[in-house]
Amino acid sequence: MEIRIDDLSDPRIAAFLDEHLTDMRATSPPESTHALDLDGLKKPDVTFWTAWVDSDLVGCGALKELTPTHAEIKSMRISSSLRGSGLASKLLTHILQEAEQRGYHKLSLETGSMEFFKPARRLYEKFGFQYCPPFADYREDPNSVFMELTITTAA
């Protein structure tokens, strides 16, 4: 799998993200759907990566800088046909390494509380993310779960 920073200009990315937003909207009420759209992912405080196997787009993920030491993971997704294959762990590992190189001390994320999101929550738990209160502009929401990871740089 090749992971690369992407400018979101490839139309396959728009289709992939539309699938992501469709899943989110089918599972979460509108006020609890926090996925960024294409324009949101193009903002200067967001770095967006795509994951490719040969010429197939298989995943994506983003980091949104909240402060110079705190970032949020956004739009983490693996193609539905490849879920459970280990690709999400590889993509998350890449994002965590990039966050450490950038000097972030904390990563936060929001995901759904419903059964549909259980595999995502298990993935984040496996990587050491802990449940936490809402952060940034988020508010308590029974449809949302908030998680964070403290990054400790190796000496």
Rosetta constraint file for C-alpha pairs under 8 A:
AtomPair CA 1 CA 51 HARMONIC 6.37 0.50
AtomPair CA 1 CA 52 HARMONIC 5.48 0.50
AtomPair CA 1 CA 53 HARMONIC 4.85 0.50
AtomPair CA 1 CA 54 HARMONIC 7.62 0.50
AtomPair CA 1 CA 87 HARMONIC 7.90 0.50
AtomPair CA 2 CA 51 HARMONIC 5.57 0.50
AtomPair CA 2 CA 52 HARMONIC 5.15 0.50
AtomPair CA 2 CA 53 HARMONIC 6.45 0.50
AtomPair CA 3 CA 49 HARMONIC 6.46 0.50
AtomPair CA 3 CA 50 HARMONIC 5.67 0.50
AtomPair CA 3 CA 51 HARMONIC 4.40 0.50
AtomPair CA 3 CA 52 HARMONIC 6.41 0.50
AtomPair CA 3 CA 91 HARMONIC 7.38 0.50
AtomPair CA 3 CA 94 HARMONIC 7.93 0.50
AtomPair CA 4 CA 49 HARMONIC 5.31 0.50
AtomPair CA 4 CA 50 HARMONIC 5.62 0.50
AtomPair CA 4 CA 51 HARMONIC 6.63 0.50
AtomPair CA 5 CA 47 HARMONIC 7.06 0.50
AtomPair CA 5 CA 48 HARMONIC 5.75 0.50
AtomPair CA 5 CA 49 HARMONIC 4.35 0.50
AtomPair CA 5 CA 50 HARMONIC 6.50 0.50
AtomPair CA 6 CA 48 HARMONIC 5.75 0.50
AtomPair CA 6 CA 49 HARMONIC 5.34 0.50
AtomPair CA 6 CA 50 HARMONIC 6.17 0.50
AtomPair CA 7 CA 42 HARMONIC 7.25 0.50
AtomPair CA 7 CA 48 HARMONIC 7.34 0.50
AtomPair CA 8 CA 13 HARMONIC 6.16 0.50
AtomPair CA 8 CA 14 HARMONIC 7.31 0.50
AtomPair CA 8 CA 38 HARMONIC 7.43 0.50
AtomPair CA 8 CA 42 HARMONIC 7.36 0.50
AtomPair CA 8 CA 48 HARMONIC 7.89 0.50
AtomPair CA 9 CA 13 HARMONIC 7.43 0.50
AtomPair CA 10 CA 14 HARMONIC 7.20 0.50
AtomPair CA 11 CA 15 HARMONIC 6.45 0.50
AtomPair CA 12 CA 16 HARMONIC 6.12 0.50
AtomPair CA 12 CA 57 HARMONIC 7.41 0.50
AtomPair CA 13 CA 17 HARMONIC 6.06 0.50
AtomPair CA 13 CA 57 HARMONIC 7.57 0.50
AtomPair CA 14 CA 18 HARMONIC 6.05 0.50
AtomPair CA 14 CA 38 HARMONIC 6.87 0.50
AtomPair CA 15 CA 19 HARMONIC 6.36 0.50
AtomPair CA 16 CA 20 HARMONIC 6.47 0.50
AtomPair CA 16 CA 57 HARMONIC 7.97 0.50
AtomPair CA 17 CA 21 HARMONIC 6.16 0.50
AtomPair CA 17 CA 37 HARMONIC 7.42 0.50
AtomPair CA 17 CA 38 HARMONIC 7.43 0.50
AtomPair CA 18 CA 22 HARMONIC 6.00 0.50
AtomPair CA 19 CA 23 HARMONIC 6.24 0.50
AtomPair CA 20 CA 24 HARMONIC 6.30 0.50
AtomPair CA 20 CA 75 HARMONIC 7.95 0.50
AtomPair CA 20 CA 77 HARMONIC 7.23 0.50
AtomPair CA 21 CA 25 HARMONIC 6.04 0.50
AtomPair CA 21 CA 35 HARMONIC 6.72 0.50
AtomPair CA 21 CA 37 HARMONIC 7.63 0.50
AtomPair CA 22 CA 26 HARMONIC 6.03 0.50
AtomPair CA 23 CA 27 HARMONIC 6.21 0.50
AtomPair CA 24 CA 28 HARMONIC 5.72 0.50
AtomPair CA 24 CA 33 HARMONIC 6.20 0.50
AtomPair CA 24 CA 35 HARMONIC 7.48 0.50
AtomPair CA 25 CA 29 HARMONIC 6.46 0.50
AtomPair CA 25 CA 30 HARMONIC 6.50 0.50
AtomPair CA 25 CA 33 HARMONIC 6.45 0.50
AtomPair CA 27 CA 114 HARMONIC 7.74 0.50
AtomPair CA 27 CA 116 HARMONIC 7.41 0.50
AtomPair CA 28 CA 32 HARMONIC 5.82 0.50
AtomPair CA 28 CA 33 HARMONIC 5.82 0.50
AtomPair CA 28 CA 112 HARMONIC 7.40 0.50
AtomPair CA 28 CA 143 HARMONIC 6.88 0.50
AtomPair CA 29 CA 33 HARMONIC 6.41 0.50
AtomPair CA 32 CA 141 HARMONIC 7.31 0.50
AtomPair CA 32 CA 143 HARMONIC 6.27 0.50
AtomPair CA 32 CA 144 HARMONIC 6.84 0.50
AtomPair CA 34 CA 110 HARMONIC 7.84 0.50
AtomPair CA 35 CA 74 HARMONIC 6.98 0.50
AtomPair CA 35 CA 75 HARMONIC 6.14 0.50
AtomPair CA 36 CA 40 HARMONIC 5.18 0.50
AtomPair CA 36 CA 41 HARMONIC 6.06 0.50
AtomPair CA 36 CA 74 HARMONIC 7.33 0.50
AtomPair CA 36 CA 75 HARMONIC 6.84 0.50
AtomPair CA 37 CA 41 HARMONIC 6.30 0.50
AtomPair CA 38 CA 42 HARMONIC 6.48 0.50
AtomPair CA 39 CA 43 HARMONIC 6.90 0.50
AtomPair CA 41 CA 46 HARMONIC 5.99 0.50
AtomPair CA 41 CA 47 HARMONIC 7.53 0.50
AtomPair CA 41 CA 48 HARMONIC 6.74 0.50
AtomPair CA 41 CA 62 HARMONIC 7.69 0.50
AtomPair CA 42 CA 46 HARMONIC 6.66 0.50
AtomPair CA 42 CA 47 HARMONIC 7.94 0.50
AtomPair CA 42 CA 48 HARMONIC 7.91 0.50
AtomPair CA 45 CA 64 HARMONIC 5.59 0.50
AtomPair CA 45 CA 65 HARMONIC 5.38 0.50
AtomPair CA 45 CA 66 HARMONIC 7.89 0.50
AtomPair CA 46 CA 62 HARMONIC 6.59 0.50
AtomPair CA 46 CA 63 HARMONIC 5.56 0.50
AtomPair CA 46 CA 64 HARMONIC 4.33 0.50
AtomPair CA 46 CA 65 HARMONIC 6.43 0.50
AtomPair CA 47 CA 62 HARMONIC 5.43 0.50
AtomPair CA 47 CA 63 HARMONIC 5.32 0.50
AtomPair CA 47 CA 64 HARMONIC 6.57 0.50
AtomPair CA 48 CA 60 HARMONIC 7.32 0.50
AtomPair CA 48 CA 61 HARMONIC 5.96 0.50
AtomPair CA 48 CA 62 HARMONIC 4.31 0.50
AtomPair CA 48 CA 63 HARMONIC 6.70 0.50
AtomPair CA 49 CA 60 HARMONIC 5.49 0.50
AtomPair CA 49 CA 61 HARMONIC 5.41 0.50
AtomPair CA 49 CA 62 HARMONIC 5.99 0.50
AtomPair CA 50 CA 57 HARMONIC 7.06 0.50
AtomPair CA 50 CA 58 HARMONIC 7.72 0.50
AtomPair CA 50 CA 59 HARMONIC 5.75 0.50
AtomPair CA 50 CA 60 HARMONIC 4.31 0.50
AtomPair CA 50 CA 61 HARMONIC 6.68 0.50
AtomPair CA 51 CA 57 HARMONIC 6.01 0.50
AtomPair CA 51 CA 58 HARMONIC 5.57 0.50
AtomPair CA 51 CA 59 HARMONIC 4.77 0.50
AtomPair CA 51 CA 60 HARMONIC 5.75 0.50
AtomPair CA 51 CA 91 HARMONIC 7.35 0.50
AtomPair CA 52 CA 56 HARMONIC 5.39 0.50
AtomPair CA 52 CA 57 HARMONIC 4.66 0.50
AtomPair CA 52 CA 58 HARMONIC 5.43 0.50
AtomPair CA 52 CA 59 HARMONIC 7.01 0.50
AtomPair CA 53 CA 57 HARMONIC 6.70 0.50
AtomPair CA 53 CA 58 HARMONIC 6.64 0.50
AtomPair CA 57 CA 79 HARMONIC 7.97 0.50
AtomPair CA 58 CA 78 HARMONIC 5.76 0.50
AtomPair CA 58 CA 79 HARMONIC 5.10 0.50
AtomPair CA 58 CA 82 HARMONIC 7.54 0.50
AtomPair CA 59 CA 76 HARMONIC 7.53 0.50
AtomPair CA 59 CA 77 HARMONIC 5.35 0.50
AtomPair CA 59 CA 78 HARMONIC 4.16 0.50
AtomPair CA 59 CA 79 HARMONIC 5.82 0.50
AtomPair CA 59 CA 87 HARMONIC 7.97 0.50
AtomPair CA 59 CA 88 HARMONIC 7.74 0.50
AtomPair CA 59 CA 91 HARMONIC 7.83 0.50
AtomPair CA 60 CA 75 HARMONIC 6.73 0.50
AtomPair CA 60 CA 76 HARMONIC 5.61 0.50
AtomPair CA 60 CA 77 HARMONIC 5.37 0.50
AtomPair CA 60 CA 78 HARMONIC 6.64 0.50
AtomPair CA 60 CA 91 HARMONIC 7.71 0.50
AtomPair CA 61 CA 73 HARMONIC 7.23 0.50
AtomPair CA 61 CA 74 HARMONIC 6.11 0.50
AtomPair CA 61 CA 75 HARMONIC 5.01 0.50
AtomPair CA 61 CA 76 HARMONIC 4.05 0.50
AtomPair CA 61 CA 77 HARMONIC 6.37 0.50
AtomPair CA 61 CA 91 HARMONIC 7.45 0.50
AtomPair CA 61 CA 92 HARMONIC 7.95 0.50
AtomPair CA 61 CA 95 HARMONIC 7.70 0.50
AtomPair CA 62 CA 73 HARMONIC 5.72 0.50
AtomPair CA 62 CA 74 HARMONIC 4.91 0.50
AtomPair CA 62 CA 75 HARMONIC 5.88 0.50
AtomPair CA 62 CA 76 HARMONIC 6.68 0.50
AtomPair CA 62 CA 95 HARMONIC 7.71 0.50
AtomPair CA 63 CA 71 HARMONIC 6.22 0.50
AtomPair CA 63 CA 72 HARMONIC 5.55 0.50
AtomPair CA 63 CA 73 HARMONIC 4.76 0.50
AtomPair CA 63 CA 74 HARMONIC 5.93 0.50
AtomPair CA 63 CA 95 HARMONIC 7.52 0.50
AtomPair CA 64 CA 71 HARMONIC 5.41 0.50
AtomPair CA 64 CA 72 HARMONIC 5.03 0.50
AtomPair CA 64 CA 73 HARMONIC 6.42 0.50
AtomPair CA 64 CA 74 HARMONIC 6.86 0.50
AtomPair CA 65 CA 70 HARMONIC 6.34 0.50
AtomPair CA 65 CA 71 HARMONIC 4.33 0.50
AtomPair CA 65 CA 72 HARMONIC 6.40 0.50
AtomPair CA 66 CA 70 HARMONIC 5.49 0.50
AtomPair CA 66 CA 71 HARMONIC 5.06 0.50
AtomPair CA 66 CA 72 HARMONIC 6.82 0.50
AtomPair CA 66 CA 136 HARMONIC 7.53 0.50
AtomPair CA 67 CA 71 HARMONIC 6.74 0.50
AtomPair CA 68 CA 103 HARMONIC 7.81 0.50
AtomPair CA 68 CA 104 HARMONIC 6.75 0.50
AtomPair CA 69 CA 103 HARMONIC 6.30 0.50
AtomPair CA 69 CA 104 HARMONIC 4.07 0.50
AtomPair CA 69 CA 105 HARMONIC 5.18 0.50
AtomPair CA 69 CA 106 HARMONIC 6.55 0.50
AtomPair CA 70 CA 104 HARMONIC 5.33 0.50
AtomPair CA 70 CA 105 HARMONIC 6.03 0.50
AtomPair CA 70 CA 106 HARMONIC 4.88 0.50
AtomPair CA 70 CA 107 HARMONIC 5.83 0.50
AtomPair CA 70 CA 108 HARMONIC 7.65 0.50
AtomPair CA 71 CA 99 HARMONIC 7.79 0.50
AtomPair CA 71 CA 104 HARMONIC 6.77 0.50
AtomPair CA 71 CA 106 HARMONIC 6.57 0.50
AtomPair CA 71 CA 107 HARMONIC 5.03 0.50
AtomPair CA 71 CA 108 HARMONIC 6.38 0.50
AtomPair CA 72 CA 107 HARMONIC 5.47 0.50
AtomPair CA 72 CA 108 HARMONIC 4.73 0.50
AtomPair CA 72 CA 109 HARMONIC 5.38 0.50
AtomPair CA 73 CA 107 HARMONIC 6.90 0.50
AtomPair CA 73 CA 108 HARMONIC 6.35 0.50
AtomPair CA 73 CA 109 HARMONIC 5.28 0.50
AtomPair CA 74 CA 109 HARMONIC 7.01 0.50
AtomPair CA 77 CA 88 HARMONIC 7.42 0.50
AtomPair CA 78 CA 82 HARMONIC 6.65 0.50
AtomPair CA 78 CA 83 HARMONIC 6.20 0.50
AtomPair CA 78 CA 87 HARMONIC 7.16 0.50
AtomPair CA 78 CA 88 HARMONIC 6.16 0.50
AtomPair CA 79 CA 83 HARMONIC 6.49 0.50
AtomPair CA 82 CA 87 HARMONIC 7.55 0.50
AtomPair CA 83 CA 87 HARMONIC 7.54 0.50
AtomPair CA 83 CA 88 HARMONIC 7.55 0.50
AtomPair CA 84 CA 88 HARMONIC 7.91 0.50
AtomPair CA 86 CA 90 HARMONIC 6.58 0.50
AtomPair CA 87 CA 91 HARMONIC 6.19 0.50
AtomPair CA 88 CA 92 HARMONIC 6.00 0.50
AtomPair CA 88 CA 123 HARMONIC 8.00 0.50
AtomPair CA 89 CA 93 HARMONIC 5.97 0.50
AtomPair CA 89 CA 123 HARMONIC 7.24 0.50
AtomPair CA 90 CA 94 HARMONIC 6.30 0.50
AtomPair CA 91 CA 95 HARMONIC 6.36 0.50
AtomPair CA 92 CA 96 HARMONIC 6.10 0.50
AtomPair CA 93 CA 97 HARMONIC 6.16 0.50
AtomPair CA 94 CA 98 HARMONIC 6.23 0.50
AtomPair CA 95 CA 99 HARMONIC 6.12 0.50
AtomPair CA 96 CA 100 HARMONIC 6.23 0.50
AtomPair CA 97 CA 101 HARMONIC 6.23 0.50
AtomPair CA 98 CA 102 HARMONIC 6.21 0.50
AtomPair CA 99 CA 103 HARMONIC 6.45 0.50
AtomPair CA 99 CA 104 HARMONIC 5.56 0.50
AtomPair CA 99 CA 107 HARMONIC 7.89 0.50
AtomPair CA 100 CA 104 HARMONIC 5.72 0.50
AtomPair CA 100 CA 105 HARMONIC 7.46 0.50
AtomPair CA 100 CA 151 HARMONIC 6.68 0.50
AtomPair CA 100 CA 152 HARMONIC 7.94 0.50
AtomPair CA 100 CA 153 HARMONIC 6.65 0.50
AtomPair CA 104 CA 151 HARMONIC 6.97 0.50
AtomPair CA 105 CA 150 HARMONIC 5.79 0.50
AtomPair CA 105 CA 151 HARMONIC 4.86 0.50
AtomPair CA 105 CA 152 HARMONIC 6.88 0.50
AtomPair CA 106 CA 148 HARMONIC 6.84 0.50
AtomPair CA 106 CA 149 HARMONIC 5.61 0.50
AtomPair CA 106 CA 150 HARMONIC 4.55 0.50
AtomPair CA 106 CA 151 HARMONIC 5.58 0.50
AtomPair CA 107 CA 148 HARMONIC 5.46 0.50
AtomPair CA 107 CA 149 HARMONIC 5.18 0.50
AtomPair CA 107 CA 150 HARMONIC 6.58 0.50
AtomPair CA 107 CA 151 HARMONIC 7.43 0.50
AtomPair CA 108 CA 135 HARMONIC 7.64 0.50
AtomPair CA 108 CA 146 HARMONIC 7.27 0.50
AtomPair CA 108 CA 147 HARMONIC 5.61 0.50
AtomPair CA 108 CA 148 HARMONIC 4.18 0.50
AtomPair CA 108 CA 149 HARMONIC 6.44 0.50
AtomPair CA 109 CA 146 HARMONIC 5.80 0.50
AtomPair CA 109 CA 147 HARMONIC 5.39 0.50
AtomPair CA 109 CA 148 HARMONIC 6.38 0.50
AtomPair CA 110 CA 144 HARMONIC 6.47 0.50
AtomPair CA 110 CA 145 HARMONIC 5.67 0.50
AtomPair CA 110 CA 146 HARMONIC 4.63 0.50
AtomPair CA 110 CA 147 HARMONIC 6.48 0.50
AtomPair CA 111 CA 117 HARMONIC 6.97 0.50
AtomPair CA 111 CA 120 HARMONIC 7.76 0.50
AtomPair CA 111 CA 121 HARMONIC 7.52 0.50
AtomPair CA 111 CA 144 HARMONIC 5.70 0.50
AtomPair CA 111 CA 145 HARMONIC 5.33 0.50
AtomPair CA 111 CA 146 HARMONIC 6.55 0.50
AtomPair CA 112 CA 116 HARMONIC 7.81 0.50
AtomPair CA 112 CA 117 HARMONIC 5.53 0.50
AtomPair CA 112 CA 143 HARMONIC 5.65 0.50
AtomPair CA 112 CA 144 HARMONIC 4.55 0.50
AtomPair CA 112 CA 145 HARMONIC 5.67 0.50
AtomPair CA 113 CA 117 HARMONIC 6.47 0.50
AtomPair CA 113 CA 118 HARMONIC 7.55 0.50
AtomPair CA 113 CA 142 HARMONIC 7.08 0.50
AtomPair CA 113 CA 143 HARMONIC 5.07 0.50
AtomPair CA 113 CA 144 HARMONIC 5.07 0.50
AtomPair CA 113 CA 145 HARMONIC 5.41 0.50
AtomPair CA 114 CA 118 HARMONIC 6.99 0.50
AtomPair CA 114 CA 143 HARMONIC 6.74 0.50
AtomPair CA 117 CA 121 HARMONIC 6.35 0.50
AtomPair CA 118 CA 122 HARMONIC 6.15 0.50
AtomPair CA 119 CA 123 HARMONIC 6.21 0.50
AtomPair CA 120 CA 124 HARMONIC 6.34 0.50
AtomPair CA 121 CA 125 HARMONIC 6.09 0.50
AtomPair CA 122 CA 126 HARMONIC 6.08 0.50
AtomPair CA 123 CA 127 HARMONIC 6.58 0.50
AtomPair CA 124 CA 128 HARMONIC 6.52 0.50
AtomPair CA 124 CA 129 HARMONIC 5.35 0.50
AtomPair CA 125 CA 129 HARMONIC 4.95 0.50
AtomPair CA 125 CA 130 HARMONIC 6.63 0.50
AtomPair CA 128 CA 149 HARMONIC 6.45 0.50
AtomPair CA 129 CA 147 HARMONIC 5.84 0.50
AtomPair CA 129 CA 148 HARMONIC 5.15 0.50
AtomPair CA 129 CA 149 HARMONIC 4.65 0.50
AtomPair CA 130 CA 147 HARMONIC 5.24 0.50
AtomPair CA 130 CA 148 HARMONIC 5.41 0.50
AtomPair CA 130 CA 149 HARMONIC 6.38 0.50
AtomPair CA 131 CA 145 HARMONIC 7.33 0.50
AtomPair CA 131 CA 146 HARMONIC 5.75 0.50
AtomPair CA 131 CA 147 HARMONIC 4.31 0.50
AtomPair CA 131 CA 148 HARMONIC 6.47 0.50
AtomPair CA 132 CA 146 HARMONIC 5.46 0.50
AtomPair CA 132 CA 147 HARMONIC 5.21 0.50
AtomPair CA 132 CA 148 HARMONIC 6.44 0.50
AtomPair CA 133 CA 140 HARMONIC 7.58 0.50
AtomPair CA 133 CA 146 HARMONIC 6.16 0.50
AtomPair CA 133 CA 147 HARMONIC 7.80 0.50
AtomPair CA 134 CA 138 HARMONIC 5.35 0.50
AtomPair CA 134 CA 139 HARMONIC 5.67 0.50
AtomPair CA 134 CA 140 HARMONIC 6.18 0.50
AtomPair CA 134 CA 146 HARMONIC 5.83 0.50
AtomPair CA 135 CA 139 HARMONIC 7.69 0.50
AtomPair CA 135 CA 146 HARMONIC 7.73 0.50
AtomPair CA 140 CA 144 HARMONIC 7.56 0.50
AtomPair CA 141 CA 145 HARMONIC 7.87 0.50
